[in-house]
């Protein structure tokens, strides 16, 4: 996988969110058993928010490197041209899927903002903050699939591919 300048920041952000979720879960659990009056009622909520955001932020990287679930055992049995065609098809379907899901997620976020939905804990976090992880993740996946599509398209029109076509 080709590295990008943003990758260290992407990995650091995802790792920081995951670490914060683990620390918060540990604190909430320990406080609940050792000193119940100090246990926050919002601990699990924060863990869920952090975990969901970490998951969706990782989605773009997975799309960029083809790390999402697909039937590799079938693709490996195809010839080089068919594999390239499948990669193009996979990226195009990924782009269409992320556009549709991103749009749906954005509508949910806007509805949540319009209705003023908030969590039931003492923090009262806007649920739009939770819901926003999905359209952001879909936007990152869209970029990942677009990069993948361009990469595959370039390899199909590169010198080695032209030589294979001429043979």
Residue pairs with C-beta under 8 A, 6 or more apart in sequence:
1 64
1 65
2 151
7 61
10 57
10 60
10 61
11 61
13 57
14 54
14 57
14 58
17 50
17 51
17 53
17 54
17 57
18 50
18 51
18 54
20 50
21 46
21 47
21 50
21 51
21 54
24 43
24 46
24 47
24 50
25 43
25 44
25 47
27 43
28 39
28 40
28 43
28 44
28 47
31 38
31 39
31 40
31 43
32 39
40 121
40 122
41 121
41 122
42 119
42 121
42 122
42 123
42 125
45 119
45 121
45 123
45 125
46 123
48 130
49 125
49 129
49 130
52 130
52 133
53 133
55 133
55 137
56 133
56 134
56 136
56 137
56 140
57 133
57 136
57 137
57 140
59 137
59 138
59 140
59 141
59 144
60 137
60 139
60 140
60 141
60 143
60 144
61 67
61 140
61 144
62 68
62 141
62 144
63 94
63 98
63 140
63 141
63 142
63 143
63 144
63 145
63 148
64 143
64 144
64 145
64 147
64 148
65 144
66 87
66 90
66 148
68 94
70 90
75 83
75 86
78 86
80 164
81 164
84 152
84 155
84 156
84 161
87 148
87 152
88 149
88 152
88 153
88 156
90 148
91 145
91 146
91 148
91 149
91 152
92 149
94 141
94 144
94 145
94 148
95 142
95 145
95 146
95 149
98 138
98 139
98 141
98 142
98 145
99 138
99 142
101 134
101 138
102 134
102 135
102 138
102 139
102 142
105 131
105 132
105 134
105 135
105 138
106 135
108 131
108 134
109 128
109 131
109 132
109 135
112 126
112 127
112 128
112 131
113 126
113 128
116 126
117 126
117 127
117 128
118 124
118 125
118 126
118 127
119 125
119 126
119 127
119 130
155 161
